[in-house]
Amino acid sequence: MTATARFDLKLDAADKDILSRAASLMGTTMAGFVRAAAKEKAQALLDRESRVTLSERDFAAFNAALNGAFTPNPALRRALTAAAKVKRA
């Protein structure tokens, strides 16, 4: 891995000891252990926060909207007409 950014972290002695012991058990450096643990935690948070969770009622409404008949609104009709005119020109 080529480091392109730096992140400094101050710890109290007890926290450093815990991280050092855990890193040793994993067979890695303290920096490697902290980097991997932070990345894993960050990815889990990002995955969780990027999902949309719907109730059964909301999912049914969403599904009905997706599967229902599509009717273009007036603005879309105008845009389609204008696009057709440009295409013919």
Secondary structure, 3 states (H helix, E strand, C coil): CCCCCCCCCCCCHHHHHHHHHHHHHHCCCHHHHHHHHHHHHHHHHHHHHCCCCCCHHHHHHHHHHHHCCCCCCHHHHHHHHHHHHHHHC
